[in-house]
């Protein structure tokens, strides 16, 4: 199941919700201000992020600048800081059992479409481009 954590209802969250509905993908929402993350949940998110904590922290946000995040924080100190100020996370954070994406990026959110569906869409696109097959474009 796809889960979307958010802390504000901004356009990125709304665009993602619309996109998931258009793709007929089920998802659940969680406002992390109303229902805060646990230490275990936040640790899990950071461990899923292939680029580490940088993938999930909104370093350029006003909140991050006012918090004065220090690059010398230990992992546990960072966890405690984010738990105290969840707005430090990019908005929204979307994940399933294999993938995690922070923010709104059409290029990245495609990972949530099942592989079989992506394959069908690619074949349909290919058939539109080459209605008579791939040899149509080959001319010597």
Secondary structure, 3 states (H helix, E strand, C coil): CEEEEECCCCHHHHHHHHHHHHCCCCEEEEECCCCCCCHHHHHHHHHHCCCHHHHCECCCCHHHHHHCCCCCCCHHHHHHHHHHCHHHECCCEEECCCCEEECCCHHHHHHHCCHHHHHHHHHHHHHHHCCCCHHHHCCC
